[in-house]
């Protein structure tokens, strides 16, 4: 399968639009599940407002949130896919910029020092483009995640002492959620990275925060940690939008990697209740969009 870069550009453009306007079904179900279990009247009203916001945005073809985020594209390349790597990255960047201009989105991306805004949602090393591979044969998969600053500002890294064990991990995560309070627009997805190097750990936390609801860590110890931390976080009483209640988080997701015997990095990256993402798979027969 040889990839047409013009197709990639169109897909990158369309994915940004879809991600900003259509909440994934698992997140919609997550809000409904939290609302059904919520015991605080005020929190139930807040969750009902979130549901109504989603309904109105989708019925009127408007953005779910005014923050168009930092555009992240994750690309997975199949075994028998032939593609020009640098051309692929350039096509995604062009598609991202076209989406911002043609659909008149607010560009949230600025130069980190001058704060100059190109009005394209692009800049040095942005959009973020991550490449990986899949065992599927003739498929090129592209996932788009517009990561809002309200959630991204709530990110932490701790180089934990291995001797302090798993309790140090749990304490750190709970402390981070308490520090974030209402700033991440809860209910949240709390992404936790454990192990690896400092940079890999932070990346794993982002992967965890942007996983679909209902998925579990592939490692059994990580899956058990997810369950323990989800219960702990939802006993904090922060509640939806930080106004009190049971529904502080949809879930805590964990991703882990092996690490050095003398260290144990732990990172937290949070995702807001508008956990937006969109996905497309390019095959010889065409493009399939979804989540």
C-alpha positions in Angstrom: 0.0 0.0 0.0 1.5 3.3 -1.1 0.2 6.3 0.8 -1.0 9.4 -1.1 0.2 12.4 0.9 -2.7 14.5 -0.4 -5.0 12.0 1.3 -3.1 12.4 4.5 -3.4 16.2 4.4 -7.2 16.0 4.0 -7.4 13.4 6.8 -5.4 15.6 9.1 -7.6 18.6 8.4 -10.8 16.6 8.9 -9.7 14.9 12.1 -9.0 18.3 13.8 -12.5 19.4 13.0 -14.1 16.1 14.1 -12.1 16.0 17.3 -13.3 19.5 18.3 -16.9 19.0 17.5 -17.8 15.4 18.4 -17.2 13.8 21.8 -16.2 10.1 21.7 -19.1 7.8 22.7 -17.1 6.3 25.6 -16.8 9.7 27.1 -20.5 10.5 26.6 -21.3 7.2 28.3 -18.8 8.0 31.1 -20.6 11.3 31.9 -24.0 9.5 32.0 -22.6 6.8 34.3 -21.2 9.3 36.7 -24.4 11.2 36.7 -26.4 8.1 37.5 -24.2 7.3 40.5 -23.8 10.8 41.8 -25.2 11.4 45.3 -24.8 15.1 45.6 -27.7 17.2 44.2 -25.5 20.1 43.1 -23.1 17.7 41.4 -25.9 16.1 39.5 -27.0 19.5 38.2 -23.4 20.2 37.0 -23.2 16.9 35.2 -26.6 17.5 33.6 -25.3 20.8 32.4 -22.3 19.1 30.8 -24.6 16.6 29.1 -26.7 19.5 27.7 -23.6 21.3 26.5 -22.6 18.2 24.5 -26.0 17.9 23.1 -26.3 21.5 22.0 -22.7 21.6 20.5 -23.3 18.6 18.4 -26.8 19.6 17.4 -25.6 23.0 16.2 -22.3 21.8 14.8 -20.3 23.9 17.3 -17.1 23.3 19.2 -17.4 21.4 22.5 -15.0 23.8 24.1 -13.5 27.2 23.1 -10.0 25.8 23.7 -8.8 24.2 20.4 -5.8 22.8 22.4 -2.4 21.7 21.4 -2.8 19.5 18.3 -1.4 16.1 18.7 -1.3 13.5 15.9 -0.4 9.9 16.6 0.5 7.9 13.5 0.7 4.1 13.4 2.2 2.6 10.2 1.3 -1.0 9.1 3.8 -3.6 7.9 3.2 -3.2 4.2 2.7 0.6 4.1 5.0 2.6 1.8 5.2 6.2 2.8 7.6 9.2 2.6 8.3 9.8 6.3 9.2 13.5 6.1 6.5 14.1 3.6 4.0 12.4 5.9 4.8 14.8 8.7 4.7 17.8 6.4 1.2 16.7 5.1 -0.1 16.4 8.6 1.2 19.9 9.4 -0.4 21.4 6.3 -3.7 19.7 7.1 -3.6 21.0 10.7 -3.0 24.6 9.4 -5.7 24.3 6.8 -8.3 23.1 9.3 -7.6 26.1 11.5 -7.9 28.6 8.6 -10.8 27.0 6.6 -13.0 26.3 9.6 -12.0 29.5 11.4 -10.9 27.9 14.6 -9.1 29.9 17.2 -5.4 29.2 17.0 -4.1 28.6 20.6 -0.5 28.0 19.6 2.1 30.7 20.2 5.9 31.0 20.2 7.0 30.2 23.8 9.2 33.4 24.1 7.7 36.0 21.8 4.1 34.7 22.2 3.6 35.4 18.5 0.7 33.5 17.0 0.8 32.2 13.4 -3.0 31.7 13.5 -2.5 28.2 12.1 -2.4 26.1 15.3 1.2 25.4 14.2 4.6 26.5 15.4 8.1 25.1 16.2 7.6 21.3 16.7 3.8 21.8 16.8 1.6 20.0 15.9 3.1 17.2 17.9 3.4 14.2 15.7 4.2 10.8 17.2 5.1 7.8 15.0 4.7 4.1 15.9 4.0 0.8 14.1 1.3 -1.8 14.0 1.2 -5.4 12.9 -1.8 -4.8 10.7 -0.7 -5.0 7.1 -2.1 -2.3 4.7 -3.2 0.3 7.2 -2.1 3.8 8.2 -3.9 5.0 11.3 -3.9 8.6 12.4 -5.4 9.7 15.7 -5.9 13.4 16.5 -6.1 14.8 20.1 -6.6 18.5 20.8 -5.1 18.7 24.3 -6.5 21.7 26.2 -4.3 23.9 28.4 -6.6 23.6 31.4 -5.7 19.9 31.6 -2.1 20.1 30.3 -1.2 22.8 32.9 -1.9 20.1 35.4 1.2 17.9 34.8 3.8 16.6 37.3 6.9 14.5 37.4 8.4 13.0 40.6 11.6 10.9 40.7 10.4 8.7 43.5 12.6 6.7 45.8 12.3 3.0 45.0 12.4 2.0 48.7 9.2 4.0 49.3 7.3 1.5 47.1 3.8 1.7 45.6 2.5 3.8 48.4 4.7 6.7 47.3 3.1 6.4 43.8 -0.4 6.5 45.3 0.4 9.4 47.6 1.9 11.4 44.7 -1.1 10.9 42.4 -3.6 11.8 45.1 -1.6 14.9 46.0 -1.6 16.0 42.3 -5.3 15.6 42.0 -5.8 17.6 45.1 -3.5 20.4 43.8 -5.3 20.5 40.5 -8.7 20.8 42.2 -11.1 22.5 39.8 -8.5 23.6 37.3 -8.7 20.6 35.0 -12.5 21.0 34.6 -13.4 17.7 36.4 -14.5 15.0 36.1 -11.1 14.1 34.7 -9.1 11.2 33.3 -6.0 11.0 35.5 -3.1 9.7 33.5 -0.3 8.1 35.4 3.1 7.1 34.0 5.3 4.8 36.1 8.9 3.8 35.3 11.2 4.4 32.3 13.2 7.5 32.1 11.9 11.0 33.1 10.9 11.9 29.6 9.4 8.4 28.8 7.4 8.5 32.1 5.8 11.9 31.2 5.0 10.5 27.8 3.3 7.4 29.3 1.2 9.7 31.5 -0.1 11.5 28.4 -0.8 8.2 26.7 -2.7 7.0 29.8 -4.7 10.3 30.1 -5.8 10.1 26.5 -6.8 6.4 26.4 -10.4 5.5 25.8 -12.6 5.0 28.9 -13.1 1.3 29.7 -9.6 0.3 28.7 -7.2 -1.2 31.2 -3.5 -1.2 31.7 -2.1 -4.3 29.9 0.2 -5.0 32.9 -1.8 -6.7 35.8 0.0 -4.7 38.5 -0.8 -1.5 36.6 -4.4 -2.5 36.3 -4.6 -3.1 40.0 -3.1 0.3 40.6 -5.7 1.9 38.3 -8.5 0.4 40.4 -7.0 1.5 43.8 -6.3 5.0 42.6 -9.7 5.5 40.9 -11.4 4.7 44.2 -9.0 6.9 46.2 -9.4 9.9 43.8 -13.2 9.7 43.9 -13.2 9.8 47.7 -11.6 13.3 47.6 -14.9 15.1 47.2 -13.7 17.6 44.6 -16.6 16.7 42.3 -17.6 17.9 38.8 -16.1 21.3 38.0 -14.6 21.3 41.5 -17.9 22.2 43.2 -18.1 19.1 45.4 -19.5 15.6 44.8 -18.5 12.0 44.0 -17.5 12.4 40.4 -13.9 13.8 40.5 -12.6 11.4 37.8 -14.0 9.1 35.2 -11.0 6.9 35.9 -7.3 6.8 36.7 -5.3 5.2 33.8 -1.8 3.8 34.3 0.9 3.1 31.7 4.3 1.7 32.8 7.7 0.8 31.6 10.7 -0.9 33.1 13.1 1.4 34.9 16.6 1.5 36.6 17.1 -0.2 39.9 18.0 3.1 41.6 15.0 5.1 40.5 11.2 5.1 40.0 9.8 8.0 38.0 6.2 8.8 38.4 4.3 11.3 36.2 0.7 12.6 36.2 -1.0 14.2 33.2 -4.7 15.0 33.4 -7.5 15.2 30.8 -10.6 17.2 31.2 -14.2 16.0 31.0 -14.2 17.0 27.3 -11.8 14.2 26.4 -11.7 14.9 22.7 -10.1 12.7 20.1 -10.8 11.4 16.6 -9.3 8.6 14.5 -9.0 7.7 10.8 -7.6 4.5 9.2 -6.4 4.8 5.6 -6.6 1.5 3.6 -6.3 0.7 -0.1 -10.1 1.0 -0.4 -10.4 4.4 1.3 -10.6 6.2 4.6 -12.6 5.1 7.7 -13.3 7.7 10.4 -14.1 6.9 14.0 -12.8 7.2 17.6 
